[in-house]
Amino acid sequence: MTEKARAIKRAFVIEEEKSLSSEESIVWLDEDTLNQYKLIIDQYTTISLDYVSSTSGEKLKIKIYAKIKLDRNIIAKQAKISKYLYEEFMNRIVKAFPNDNVNISDQQLLVFISGQVNREDALVANELKLIFHSVEKLDNSPIIDTILSNRTLVKDLVLMNSDRFKLCYQSNLFYTFNILELKFRFRFVGFNSSEELTIFKINNTTKFNIQRHQEQQQECGTTIEHDDSLQDISFEKLVKKITNNPDIPIYHDVIAELIYYILNERSHILITGEGGVGKTFLVNYTLEKLSELVKQTHFEKIFISATDMFQSGLGESENALKSLLLSAPRIDGKEMKKEIIKLVVIDDIDNMLTSDSRYESGRIDRSLISELVHFFDIQALQNRKSNMKTIIIGITSNVDRIDGSLIRVNRLEKEIEMKVPSPNQRLSILRYLMKKFDLNESDGNIKSCQLDTQGFVWADFVKLQSLLDIEKMEIGKLNFDSLKKSISRTKPKTYYQEKPSEDSELTDNFSENLAGIDKIIDQVKLSVIYPFLRYDKYVDIGVQVPKGMLIYGPNGVGKSTLAMCIARECKANFISVQCPDILSKVVGESSRAIKQLFVTARNCAPCILFFDQFDSIARSRNDESGGSSSDKMLSTLLIEMDGVHQHYKKTSLADDEMAQNDNIFILAATNRIDLLDSAVLRPGRIDQHIYLPLPDEESRIEILLLKTNGMPIKDSENCIDEMAKRTSGFSGADLDNLCREAAILCLRENMQNEFIEKSHFEKALQSITKIKPNLN
């Protein structure tokens, strides 16, 4: 070995290098330092550490050889140390001082050029002991047993790697090799005539001796015992401790399911649900509590966003994901004997695992999917009793975007769905808020607040609480009106519902928007509205309420307006769909859109799903203008309609008993009922069929009175009666247009006019009749 007198004494930046060019231990130095000391790159030098125990005060001096590499991106007077070297320092300190809380400072590491070694100067090891330390801990797998028993295969691969990269090795350091797409990690110990070598190289004459890590532990007289029990307390008590938090009044079943999959199943998990339901918050809270309560397990938690994985360079995204999944956890000496569970939480995981052509962002998506699939397959071989396990928890609001190859056994096999809060869950949250702000339930009707919060998700209730906090700071003591006011100011994140006005309880939405159809409104109330508001009455007499309603009739008679009024009266989540928007030229897209609509409706049930221009997607299969794609779309619609099951539950609310019908009600409108397929209209799917005809004279008078309410009309009674007689065949939309056109003609004639006269209506009627020549 050659010796040099000078030494570099300088601080290191301790970090894990994520783009290793090879798998050996390497130190990266900046260009200025290498030029100053005129070093030859790829030679070995000494890294020294003087460590003083924080408990006993004893000193430990560690020297490790490592190869010098140049990194032109490092700024002057800085350096990087590879993760393998950092792990080796930690392992040696923990072994010597197991009771210390090890923390290596930057100033403790020194590089000594005096220990520089050329490969030609290193001795050839007569014997090489390879102690198996697989990163994946595949110690008891049959595949691993087969590979390790094939000494010739391992020797050939190690020699090939050594010759290719011109390597020499240091005893008791880790080296990694890829064997049959599996990543093996060995600790090398070189001998020459039974004398352990510090730096050595190997050739064909070297004798290979392969051992397992457990055998080496027994030779050293130490063993690590693994206890199958993960916690000192039972699973039920653990769940109770975590969910017994007044700030988490709902989703206790989701927390219990998540804990079970982590501790008992060791499964990778996919958390799904609408945006804002609290997926990320709930995962963070559960993992923090697990770390506090489960003392016999070390949890290493890593939270990242999927977009953080995307890098600009070729292959950098895959390397970043690989380093994230395979990086070793950092633990101190006190936790060496604990079971280790590494939890990698990836938010918006669908952004990096999409395979849909609609969302495809390039080759990088497939590369990340392949990398993750490879990781899952390797993990599947891992023994469940292994001392370390990596669990991936993916969070997404759009599970359909995720590649199907990832949602299967031994991959993202456990799916937990977080739904929009149900009526009972909203009730629990409201009671929590009332208790927090010292509001007495007897001061108001909490049931009305529950109905007003239809469609609210976790994020909406967080916003509601913030509004109450602000109002409390402004006025001091809150009352029930403050809660109602804050609810009305909170716009639901999902915004499925048709928001009622603030005084909706004092008004009738039907009388404000519709006229001349009183009998039809009464029928609608019995079929749709009362089942939502007073379902207990229907249960008491054993009546099965309709599952759907079809409103049909000529254009402009108020079909869509009637549907909007139904939603406002029910105070239900309301999803309105223009059916022509569902149609797509891409095969399968229309069926997928229908399926997604019903998924959304189920997530925010109870819900009214309104299809306008229903004949666009439910056209009869006997119609020759259709095709195979239309038939598939109709079949999807029928399947989804059959899947709309009703779930009934009762809950006690103070002295009143309230029954909740947690279901989806399908509301459809069309002006061509003759085009609809008979299978859609049968009982059990769309039970009620309501015909809205063109208004008769009496109905036209009521409509004109409604539309002219607030208009200054001269001799209004005679004018409206005359117009009602002369507008036979007019729809409600035509009458609305008539009134609006008469008002415009009045202003056009003279901006100083104070009243709308009969002549203005006659002129407006003449202009509309020219457009509709078939009307008298």
WOSUL-V467366 format. One record per pair of residues at least 24 apart in sequence whose C-alpha atoms are under 7 Angstrom apart, sorted by the first residue. I is the first residue (numbers start at 0). J is the second residue. If there is no record, write none. Layout:
BEGIN
I:J / I:J
END
This chain:
BEGIN
0:116 / 0:120 / 1:115 / 1:116 / 2:113 / 2:114 / 2:115 / 3:112 / 3:113 / 4:113 / 5:112 / 5:113 / 6:110 / 6:111 / 6:112 / 6:113 / 7:109 / 7:110 / 7:111 / 7:112 / 8:109 / 8:110 / 9:109 / 10:105 / 10:106 / 10:108 / 10:109 / 11:77 / 11:78 / 11:79 / 11:105 / 11:106 / 11:108 / 12:77 / 12:78 / 12:79 / 12:105 / 13:79 / 13:80 / 13:105 / 14:79 / 14:80 / 15:81 / 15:82 / 16:81 / 16:82 / 17:319 / 17:322 / 18:318 / 22:174 / 22:175 / 23:174 / 24:65 / 24:66 / 24:81 / 24:83 / 24:84 / 25:65 / 25:66 / 25:67 / 25:68 / 25:80 / 25:81 / 26:65 / 26:66 / 26:67 / 26:68 / 26:79 / 26:80 / 26:81 / 27:67 / 27:68 / 27:69 / 27:70 / 27:78 / 27:79 / 27:80 / 28:68 / 28:69 / 28:70 / 28:77 / 28:78 / 28:79 / 29:69 / 29:70 / 29:71 / 29:73 / 29:74 / 29:75 / 29:76 / 29:77 / 29:78 / 30:69 / 30:70 / 30:71 / 31:75 / 32:76 / 40:67 / 40:68 / 40:69 / 41:66 / 41:67 / 41:68 / 42:66 / 42:67 / 42:115 / 42:116 / 42:117 / 43:67 / 43:115 / 43:116 / 43:117 / 44:111 / 44:112 / 44:114 / 44:115 / 44:116 / 45:110 / 45:111 / 45:112 / 45:114 / 45:115 / 46:108 / 46:109 / 46:110 / 46:111 / 47:108 / 47:109 / 47:110 / 48:107 / 48:108 / 48:109 / 49:107 / 52:96 / 52:99 / 53:99 / 54:99 / 64:169 / 83:173 / 87:172 / 93:331 / 93:332 / 97:332 / 97:333 / 98:332 / 98:333 / 99:332 / 100:331 / 100:332 / 101:331 / 118:167 / 121:198 / 121:199 / 121:200 / 122:199 / 122:200 / 123:199 / 123:200 / 123:201 / 124:189 / 124:190 / 124:191 / 124:199 / 124:200 / 124:201 / 124:205 / 125:190 / 125:191 / 125:192 / 125:204 / 125:205 / 125:206 / 126:189 / 126:190 / 126:191 / 126:205 / 126:206 / 126:207 / 127:187 / 127:188 / 127:189 / 127:190 / 127:205 / 127:206 / 127:207 / 127:208 / 128:187 / 128:188 / 128:189 / 128:207 / 128:208 / 128:209 / 129:185 / 129:186 / 129:187 / 129:188 / 129:208 / 129:209 / 129:210 / 130:185 / 130:186 / 130:187 / 130:209 / 130:210 / 130:211 / 130:212 / 131:184 / 131:185 / 131:186 / 131:210 / 131:211 / 131:212 / 132:184 / 132:185 / 132:186 / 132:212 / 133:183 / 133:184 / 133:185 / 134:183 / 134:184 / 135:381 / 136:381 / 136:385 / 137:380 / 137:381 / 137:382 / 139:382 / 140:380 / 140:381 / 140:382 / 154:207 / 158:202 / 166:200 / 167:198 / 167:199 / 167:200 / 168:198 / 168:199 / 168:200 / 169:197 / 169:198 / 169:199 / 170:196 / 170:197 / 170:198 / 223:336 / 224:336 / 225:386 / 229:262 / 229:295 / 229:296 / 230:293 / 230:294 / 230:295 / 241:288 / 248:427 / 248:428 / 249:424 / 254:285 / 265:390 / 266:390 / 266:413 / 267:390 / 267:391 / 267:392 / 267:410 / 267:411 / 267:412 / 267:413 / 268:391 / 268:392 / 268:393 / 268:411 / 268:412 / 268:413 / 268:414 / 269:392 / 269:393 / 269:394 / 269:411 / 269:413 / 269:414 / 269:415 / 270:393 / 270:394 / 270:395 / 270:414 / 270:415 / 270:416 / 271:394 / 271:395 / 271:396 / 271:398 / 271:415 / 271:416 / 271:417 / 272:395 / 272:396 / 272:416 / 272:417 / 272:418 / 273:396 / 273:418 / 274:396 / 275:456 / 275:457 / 275:458 / 275:492 / 276:417 / 276:419 / 276:456 / 276:457 / 276:458 / 277:457 / 277:458 / 278:394 / 295:337 / 295:338 / 296:337 / 296:338 / 296:339 / 297:334 / 297:337 / 297:338 / 297:339 / 297:340 / 298:339 / 298:340 / 298:341 / 299:328 / 299:340 / 299:341 / 299:342 / 300:341 / 300:342 / 300:343 / 301:342 / 301:343 / 301:344 / 302:343 / 302:344 / 302:345 / 303:344 / 303:345 / 303:346 / 304:345 / 304:346 / 304:347 / 305:345 / 305:346 / 305:347 / 305:348 / 305:350 / 305:351 / 306:350 / 317:366 / 317:367 / 317:370 / 338:386 / 338:387 / 339:386 / 339:387 / 339:388 / 340:387 / 340:388 / 340:389 / 341:388 / 341:389 / 341:390 / 342:389 / 342:390 / 342:391 / 343:390 / 343:391 / 343:392 / 344:391 / 344:392 / 344:393 / 345:392 / 345:393 / 345:394 / 346:393 / 346:394 / 346:395 / 347:394 / 347:395 / 348:393 / 348:394 / 348:395 / 349:395 / 349:397 / 349:398 / 349:400 / 349:401 / 352:401 / 352:402 / 353:400 / 353:401 / 353:402 / 354:400 / 354:401 / 354:402 / 355:400 / 372:405 / 375:409 / 375:410 / 379:409 / 418:602 / 419:456 / 419:602 / 419:603 / 420:456 / 422:449 / 425:449 / 438:478 / 438:479 / 442:479 / 443:479 / 448:483 / 450:570 / 451:570 / 453:570 / 453:571 / 453:572 / 454:491 / 454:493 / 454:494 / 454:495 / 454:496 / 454:572 / 454:603 / 455:491 / 455:492 / 456:492 / 459:489 / 459:491 / 459:492 / 463:489 / 495:572 / 495:573 / 495:574 / 496:571 / 496:572 / 496:573 / 496:574 / 497:566 / 497:567 / 497:572 / 497:573 / 498:567 / 499:567 / 508:564 / 508:567 / 508:568 / 509:564 / 514:698 / 514:701 / 514:702 / 514:705 / 515:698 / 515:699 / 515:701 / 515:702 / 528:565 / 528:568 / 528:569 / 531:569 / 531:660 / 532:569 / 534:658 / 534:659 / 534:660 / 535:658 / 545:686 / 545:687 / 546:664 / 546:665 / 546:683 / 546:684 / 546:685 / 546:686 / 547:664 / 547:665 / 547:666 / 547:684 / 547:685 / 547:686 / 547:687 / 548:665 / 548:666 / 548:667 / 548:685 / 548:686 / 548:687 / 548:688 / 549:666 / 549:667 / 549:668 / 549:685 / 549:687 / 549:688 / 549:689 / 550:667 / 550:668 / 550:669 / 550:688 / 550:689 / 550:690 / 551:668 / 551:669 / 551:670 / 551:672 / 551:689 / 551:690 / 551:691 / 552:669 / 552:670 / 552:690 / 552:691 / 552:692 / 553:670 / 553:692 / 553:693 / 554:670 / 555:730 / 555:731 / 555:732 / 556:691 / 556:692 / 556:693 / 556:730 / 556:731 / 556:732 / 557:731 / 558:668 / 566:607 / 571:605 / 571:606 / 571:607 / 572:603 / 572:605 / 572:606 / 572:607 / 573:606 / 573:607 / 573:608 / 574:607 / 574:608 / 574:609 / 575:608 / 575:609 / 575:610 / 576:609 / 576:610 / 576:611 / 577:610 / 577:611 / 577:612 / 578:610 / 578:611 / 578:612 / 578:613 / 578:615 / 578:616 / 579:615 / 586:628 / 589:632 / 590:632 / 590:635 / 593:636 / 594:639 / 597:639 / 600:663 / 601:663 / 604:661 / 604:662 / 604:663 / 605:660 / 605:661 / 605:662 / 605:663 / 606:662 / 606:663 / 606:664 / 607:663 / 607:664 / 607:665 / 607:666 / 608:664 / 608:665 / 608:666 / 609:665 / 609:666 / 609:667 / 610:666 / 610:667 / 610:668 / 611:667 / 611:668 / 611:669 / 612:668 / 612:669 / 613:667 / 613:668 / 613:669 / 614:669 / 614:671 / 614:674 / 614:675 / 617:675 / 617:676 / 618:674 / 618:675 / 618:676 / 619:674 / 619:675 / 619:676 / 620:676 / 637:679 / 640:684 / 641:684 / 693:728 / 693:729 / 693:730 / 694:730 / 696:723 / 696:724 / 699:723 / 702:731 / 703:734 / 706:735 / 706:738 / 707:738 / 711:754 / 711:755 / 712:754 / 712:755 / 712:756 / 713:754 / 713:755 / 713:756 / 718:757 / 725:775 / 726:775 / 727:775 / 728:774 / 737:763 / 737:764
END
